[in-house]
Amino acid sequence: MNDGAALGLVLDQVSKDKNIDRAVLVETLEQAILTAAKRAFGMHREMEAKFNEESGRVDLFQIIVIVDQVTPGKGVHAVVPIPAGPIVPASLESTGGNEVALEEAQRYGLKAEVGDELLFQIFYDEKDQARAEEQDAKYGELLKLNRAWKGFGRIAAQTAKQVILQRVREAERENVFNQYKDRKGELISGIVRRFERGNIIIDLGGAEAVLPVRDQVPRESYRAGDRIVAFVVDIDKTARGPQIILSRTHKGLLEKLFEMEVPEIYEKIVRIEASAREAGARSKIAVSSRDRDVDPVGACVGMKGSRVQAVVQELRGEKIDIVPYDPDPARFVCNAIAPAEVARVIIDAGSHTMELIVPDEKLSLAIGKKGQNVRLASQLTGWRIDIHSESKVREMEARARQSLAAIKVGVDGDGEGTGPAPATVEALFQAGWRSAAEVAAGRPDELATITGIGNVAAAQALIAAAAKAAEIERARMVEEAARVAKEAASLAEKEAEGKSPEAHQG
């Protein structure tokens, strides 16, 4: 079998094995050989490359146009410098045009008319050396190839190999992209194959995927050969390595696992409204039902917890809270903070914040380990959540009322004055004012509407008095902070003396 036939068989085999259109391979090969030929023989030559199915080789032709009079700079004898390149022979001074006068063509015995295009085959294969020598002897002065064809056979072979390999790689990547592009946002399973700089490379059967370090759960570990289920985050067509990006930390993994385990979710009877996850530790999902007779939480938990336990097992023991969704934000937040009970909710729609008041004994449960429960509840609901115990709230309320009561209107030189009536203090508190500093920063028209104040003039007097009260309060707080700091320093000094070597010797 000759080399040409072998190239044809290679194209057939690659086309079949890699699912690449043979015509695309042939076209790519022709274009690559043509580009290499122009670099070798001269960039300004008009050339053509055509794959020969019979010989299994790429035939190369130089095109010459017969004209009545050669255009300046377009003739085959017009010297055009070649751009620098590693393939261009150093001895080759490229002839740049493709036009030949009719008179000159007839001198070489060419039967042609003005406007004809003549194709001269360039014999670059070693087996065609005799034909190349014969052509050089007959048309060498016309074609001006300068025997550059002698080294081009090796260049053509290398080019063909590189082009086929490159096209195969591109086709494989294209096939992977087309096969998996519609699976973004789904679960996929594969076998752990190897580890690269902390990333896990996973064999999916027909392609490789990568589980980056940032998308791995710290407490999970894998060995080569382990089966793994992950969430498809993205299909990156431009990636240099594996194109399929997976994640074990994405909340989509949690949702898709529930969809697999709970038929009601798959059938759209139960819907996952929101989810929040701290991978490897704890997750929360909020569910609702379109059917009054179907309990969404019960459907997700399953008989004796079988469904949720299957998800927990796949997530390697991650705790999961399933809470009922409620369109009322306050009720939804109370559900999300479960298992802690909420005594009272204060909503600040402007800052999208909710203040939850919980019994003292439920405070640590509501906050969770290192704030995990309240953090997940905030992610689940989309609200900023502040949690306070009932005793802390009572203390804060007492302090607020005390600060408001300390405002002295009509203060004289001795610092005496009259504070607001208890009813006015309560009215200010109920209206949302929590300190003398807040009143001092308020607007007269706002304060004038408070029971017991009555008009703008009284409100202005109250604001001026509140500013003085706030200043006194700030000074007292600074003094108190200095006293506490001094006591702490004194205590630390005594402890240091007690631990010194002299103290031990004594």
C-alpha positions in Angstrom: 0.0 0.0 0.0 1.5 3.4 -1.0 1.6 6.5 1.2 -1.2 8.2 -0.8 -3.6 5.3 -0.3 -2.7 5.2 3.4 -3.6 8.9 3.7 -7.0 8.2 2.1 -7.6 5.3 4.6 -6.5 7.5 7.5 -9.2 10.1 6.4 -11.8 7.3 6.2 -10.9 5.9 9.6 -10.8 9.3 11.3 -14.1 10.3 9.8 -15.7 7.1 11.0 -14.1 6.9 14.5 -14.4 10.5 15.4 -17.7 11.3 13.7 -16.2 14.0 11.5 -17.5 14.6 8.0 -14.9 13.4 5.5 -15.5 16.3 3.3 -14.6 18.7 6.2 -11.3 16.7 6.8 -10.4 16.9 3.1 -11.2 20.6 2.8 -9.1 21.3 5.9 -6.2 19.3 4.6 -6.3 21.1 1.2 -6.3 24.5 2.9 -3.4 23.6 5.1 -1.3 22.2 2.2 -2.1 25.4 0.2 -1.0 27.7 3.0 2.2 25.7 3.4 2.8 25.8 -0.3 2.4 29.6 -0.5 4.9 29.9 2.3 7.4 27.7 0.5 6.9 28.8 -3.1 5.9 32.5 -2.6 3.0 34.1 -0.9 1.9 36.0 -4.0 1.6 33.0 -6.3 -1.9 32.0 -7.2 -2.1 28.3 -6.3 -4.7 25.6 -5.9 -4.7 22.4 -3.8 -7.0 19.5 -4.6 -7.2 16.1 -2.9 -6.8 13.3 -5.5 -9.1 10.5 -4.5 -7.4 8.0 -6.9 -3.8 8.7 -5.7 -4.8 9.6 -2.2 -2.6 12.7 -2.3 -3.1 16.4 -2.4 -2.2 17.7 -5.9 -0.8 21.2 -6.0 -1.2 23.5 -8.9 0.2 26.9 -9.9 -2.2 29.1 -11.8 -1.0 31.3 -14.7 -3.3 33.8 -16.5 -2.7 34.6 -20.2 -3.0 38.3 -20.9 -2.4 40.5 -23.9 -0.1 42.8 -21.9 1.2 42.1 -18.4 0.1 44.5 -15.7 3.1 46.1 -14.0 3.9 44.1 -10.8 1.6 41.3 -11.8 3.8 39.3 -14.1 5.5 36.0 -13.1 8.8 37.8 -13.4 7.9 40.7 -11.1 9.9 40.4 -7.9 7.9 40.6 -4.7 9.7 40.1 -1.3 8.6 37.1 0.7 7.5 37.7 4.3 10.0 36.2 6.8 9.1 32.6 7.9 10.7 29.4 9.0 9.5 27.4 6.0 10.7 29.8 3.2 14.0 28.7 1.6 16.6 31.3 2.1 17.7 31.1 -1.5 14.2 31.7 -2.9 13.5 35.2 -4.3 9.8 34.9 -4.8 8.2 35.9 -8.1 4.9 37.5 -7.2 2.5 37.7 -10.2 0.4 35.2 -12.1 0.2 37.0 -15.5 2.0 35.9 -18.6 1.9 37.7 -21.9 0.4 35.7 -24.8 3.5 36.1 -26.9 5.7 34.6 -24.1 3.3 31.7 -23.6 3.5 30.9 -27.3 7.3 31.0 -27.0 7.1 28.1 -24.5 4.8 26.2 -26.9 1.6 26.8 -24.9 -1.6 26.8 -26.9 -3.7 29.4 -25.2 -5.7 32.5 -25.8 -6.0 35.7 -23.8 -8.0 35.2 -20.6 -7.1 31.5 -20.3 -6.0 30.1 -17.0 -3.3 27.5 -17.1 -2.8 25.1 -14.3 0.8 23.7 -13.9 1.0 20.8 -11.4 3.8 21.2 -8.9 5.4 17.7 -8.4 6.7 17.7 -4.8 6.6 14.0 -4.0 9.9 12.2 -4.2 8.3 9.6 -6.5 7.5 12.3 -9.0 11.0 13.7 -9.1 11.6 12.8 -12.7 8.4 14.6 -13.8 9.5 17.6 -11.7 12.9 17.7 -13.4 11.2 17.4 -16.8 8.9 20.3 -16.0 11.8 22.4 -14.7 13.7 21.9 -17.9 10.7 22.8 -20.0 9.0 25.6 -18.0 11.5 26.5 -15.4 12.1 30.0 -16.6 8.3 30.6 -16.9 7.3 29.2 -13.5 10.3 30.3 -11.6 10.0 27.6 -8.9 13.8 27.5 -8.4 13.6 23.8 -7.4 11.8 24.8 -4.2 9.7 21.7 -4.6 12.6 19.5 -3.5 12.0 20.1 0.2 8.3 20.5 0.1 7.3 16.8 0.2 8.5 16.5 3.8 6.7 19.8 4.7 3.5 18.5 3.1 3.6 15.2 5.1 4.2 17.1 8.4 1.4 19.5 7.6 -1.1 16.7 6.8 -0.3 15.0 10.1 -0.6 18.1 12.1 -3.9 19.2 10.4 -5.5 15.8 10.9 -4.5 15.7 14.6 -5.7 19.2 15.2 -9.0 18.7 13.4 -9.6 15.5 15.4 -9.0 17.4 18.6 -11.4 20.2 17.5 -14.0 17.7 16.4 -13.8 15.7 19.7 -14.3 19.0 21.6 -17.1 20.0 19.3 -18.8 16.5 19.8 -18.4 16.8 23.6 -19.9 20.3 23.6 -22.9 19.2 21.4 -23.5 16.1 23.4 -23.5 17.8 26.8 -24.5 21.4 26.1 -28.2 20.6 26.9 -27.2 19.0 30.2 -26.2 22.1 32.0 -28.0 22.3 35.3 -28.5 18.5 35.5 -26.9 15.8 37.6 -24.3 13.6 36.0 -22.3 10.6 37.4 -18.9 9.3 36.5 -15.7 7.6 37.7 -12.8 9.4 39.4 -9.8 8.9 37.1 -7.0 11.2 38.3 -6.1 14.4 40.2 -4.6 17.5 38.7 -3.4 20.3 41.0 -6.3 19.5 43.4 -8.9 19.3 40.6 -10.6 15.9 40.2 -10.8 14.6 36.6 -13.9 12.5 36.1 -14.6 10.0 33.3 -18.2 10.3 32.1 -17.9 7.4 29.6 -17.5 9.4 26.4 -15.8 12.5 27.8 -13.9 13.9 30.7 -15.2 16.4 33.2 -13.4 18.4 35.9 -14.5 19.0 39.5 -12.5 22.1 40.5 -11.1 22.5 44.0 -13.5 25.5 44.6 -16.5 23.2 43.9 -15.4 20.3 46.2 -16.7 19.8 49.7 -13.7 20.0 52.1 -14.9 17.0 54.2 -15.3 14.7 51.2 -12.4 12.7 49.8 -12.2 10.5 46.8 -9.9 7.9 45.3 -9.3 6.8 41.7 -12.1 4.5 40.7 -14.8 5.9 43.0 -18.2 6.7 41.5 -19.3 10.3 42.0 -22.5 12.3 41.3 -22.2 16.0 40.6 -24.0 19.0 39.3 -23.2 20.3 35.8 -22.3 24.0 36.3 -21.1 24.8 32.8 -20.0 23.5 29.5 -16.9 25.7 28.5 -16.2 25.4 24.8 -13.0 27.5 25.1 -11.5 25.6 28.0 -8.0 24.1 27.3 -8.7 21.0 29.5 -12.0 19.2 30.1 -14.9 21.3 29.0 -17.5 20.0 31.4 -17.4 21.8 34.8 -18.9 20.0 37.7 -19.8 21.0 41.3 -20.5 19.2 44.6 -21.1 22.5 46.5 -23.8 24.0 44.2 -27.3 24.2 45.7 -28.5 22.8 42.4 -27.1 19.5 43.5 -29.4 19.5 46.5 -32.5 20.4 44.4 -31.8 17.9 41.7 -31.3 15.1 44.3 -34.7 15.9 45.8 -36.2 15.9 42.3 -34.8 12.4 41.8 -36.1 11.1 45.1 -39.5 12.8 45.3 -41.8 11.9 42.4 -44.1 14.8 43.4 -41.3 17.3 42.7 -40.6 15.7 39.3 -44.3 15.8 38.4 -44.5 19.5 39.4 -47.1 18.8 42.2 -44.5 19.9 44.8 -42.2 22.8 44.0 -38.9 23.8 45.5 -39.3 27.6 46.0 -35.9 28.3 47.3 -32.8 26.6 48.7 -29.7 27.6 50.7 -26.7 25.5 51.3 -23.4 25.5 53.2 -21.9 22.4 51.5 -20.9 19.6 53.9 -22.6 21.1 56.9 -26.3 22.1 56.5 -28.9 23.0 53.9 -32.4 24.4 53.9 -35.1 24.0 51.2 -38.5 25.7 51.1 -41.3 23.8 49.4 -44.9 24.4 48.4 -47.7 22.3 46.9 -50.1 22.9 44.1 -52.4 20.2 45.5 -54.2 20.9 48.8 -54.1 17.2 49.6 -50.4 16.9 49.3 -48.2 18.0 52.2 -45.0 19.3 50.6 -42.8 18.8 53.6 -44.1 15.2 54.2 -43.6 14.4 50.5 -40.0 15.4 50.7 -39.4 13.6 54.0 -41.0 10.3 52.8 -42.1 7.3 54.8 -40.0 7.1 57.9 -37.7 9.7 56.4 -36.6 7.4 53.5 -36.5 10.1 50.8 -34.7 12.8 52.7 -32.3 10.2 54.1 -31.4 9.1 50.6 -30.4 12.7 49.8 -28.5 13.0 53.1 -26.6 9.9 52.3 -25.6 11.2 48.8 -24.4 14.4 50.4 -22.3 12.5 52.9 -24.3 13.3 56.0 -25.2 16.9 55.4 -28.1 18.0 57.6 -31.2 19.2 55.7 -34.1 21.3 57.0 -37.3 21.2 54.9 -39.6 24.1 55.6 -43.0 25.1 54.1 -42.9 28.1 51.9 -45.3 31.0 52.7 -46.0 34.0 50.4 -46.1 36.2 53.6 -42.4 37.2 54.2 -42.8 37.2 58.0 -44.3 33.7 58.2 -41.7 32.5 55.7 -38.9 33.8 57.8 -40.4 32.3 60.9 -40.6 28.9 59.1 -37.0 29.3 57.8 -35.6 29.9 61.3 -37.0 26.6 62.5 -36.5 24.6 64.7 -36.4 27.8 66.8 -39.7 29.5 67.8 -40.2 33.2 67.2 -42.2 35.3 69.7 -42.3 38.6 67.7 -41.3 39.9 64.2 -40.4 43.5 63.5 -40.2 44.3 59.7 -38.2 47.2 58.2 -39.2 47.0 54.5 -37.0 50.0 53.6 -33.8 48.1 54.5 -35.3 44.7 53.8 -34.6 43.6 57.3 -36.5 41.6 59.9 -35.9 41.6 63.6 -36.8 38.4 65.2 -37.5 38.2 69.0 -37.1 34.7 70.4 -37.4 33.3 73.9 -34.1 33.4 75.8 -33.8 29.6 75.9 -34.2 29.5 72.1 -31.6 32.1 71.2 -28.7 29.8 70.6 -30.9 27.4 68.6 -32.2 30.3 66.4 -28.7 31.6 65.7 -27.2 28.1 65.2 -23.6 27.0 65.3 -21.4 29.9 64.4 -24.5 31.7 63.1 -25.2 29.0 60.5 -29.0 28.7 61.1 -29.7 32.4 60.8 -27.3 32.7 57.8 -29.0 30.0 55.9 -32.5 31.4 56.8 -31.4 34.7 55.4 -30.1 33.2 52.1 -33.3 31.1 51.8 -35.7 34.0 52.3 -33.6 36.9 50.8 -34.2 39.0 54.0 -31.5 40.4 56.3 -32.3 38.8 59.7 -31.4 40.1 63.2 -32.2 37.9 66.2 -32.6 39.1 69.8 -33.7 37.4 72.9 -36.7 38.6 74.8 -34.7 39.7 77.8 -32.2 41.6 75.5 -35.1 43.3 73.8 -36.7 44.3 77.1 -33.3 45.7 78.2 -33.0 47.6 74.9 -36.5 49.0 75.1 -35.9 50.2 78.7 -32.7 51.8 77.6 -34.5 53.5 74.7 -37.3 54.8 76.9 -34.7 56.1 79.4 -32.8 57.9 76.7 -36.0 59.5 75.4 -37.1 60.5 79.0 -33.7 62.2 79.6 -34.5 64.9 77.0 -35.0 68.1 79.1 -36.9 70.9 77.4 -36.3 74.4 78.6 -33.0 73.7 80.4 -31.8 76.7 82.5 -28.3 77.6 83.7 -28.5 75.1 86.5 -29.1 72.3 84.0 -32.7 71.9 85.2 -35.6 71.4 82.8 -38.7 69.4 82.2 -38.7 66.1 80.3 -41.4 64.9 78.0 -44.5 63.4 79.7 -44.5 59.6 80.0 -47.3 59.4 77.4 -45.1 61.4 75.0 -42.1 59.2 75.7 -44.3 56.1 75.0 -45.7 57.8 71.8 -42.1 58.5 70.6 -41.1 54.9 71.3 -44.1 53.4 69.6 -43.4 55.7 66.6 -39.9 54.1 66.2 -37.7 56.6 68.0 -35.1 54.8 70.1 -32.8 57.5 71.5 -32.2 61.1 72.1 -29.6 61.1 69.2 -32.4 59.9 66.8 -34.7 62.6 67.9 -31.9 65.2 67.5 -31.5 64.0 63.9 -35.3 64.1 63.2 -37.3 66.6 61.2 -39.7 69.0 63.0 -42.6 68.1 60.7 -42.2 64.4 61.6 -42.1 65.0 65.3 -45.0 67.4 65.3 -47.3 64.5 64.5 -46.4 62.7 67.7 -49.0 62.8 70.5 -48.0 65.3 73.2 -45.8 67.5 70.9 -48.5 69.0 68.8 -46.7 71.7 66.7 -43.5 72.4 64.8 -42.3 75.0 67.4 -42.5 72.4 70.1 -40.8 69.8 67.9 -37.9 72.2 67.2 -37.5 72.8 71.0 -37.5 69.1 71.5 -34.9 68.5 68.8 -32.6 71.2 70.4 -33.0 69.6 73.8 -32.5 66.1 72.4 -29.2 67.3 70.9 -28.0 68.3 74.3 -29.2 65.1 75.9 -27.5 63.1 73.2 -24.2 64.9 73.8 -24.4 64.2 77.6 -25.2 60.5 76.8 -22.2 60.2 74.5 -19.9 61.8 77.1 -21.2 59.3 79.7 -20.7 56.4 77.4 -17.1 57.5 76.6 -16.4 57.9 80.3 -17.9 54.4 81.0 -15.8 52.8 78.2 -12.7 54.4 79.6 -13.5 53.1 83.1 -14.1 49.6 81.8 -10.8 49.7 79.8 -8.9 50.9 82.8 -10.3 48.1 85.0 -9.5 45.5 82.3 -5.9 46.8 82.0 -5.5 46.7 85.8 -6.9 43.1 85.9 -4.5 42.0 83.1 -1.6 43.6 85.0 -2.4 41.7 88.2 -2.7 38.4 86.2 0.7 39.1 84.6 2.3 39.7 88.0 0.8 36.5 89.4 2.4 34.5 86.5 5.8 36.1 86.8 8.8 33.9 88.0 9.3 36.2 91.1 5.8 35.6 92.2 6.4 31.8 92.0 9.6 32.1 94.0 7.9 34.1 96.7 
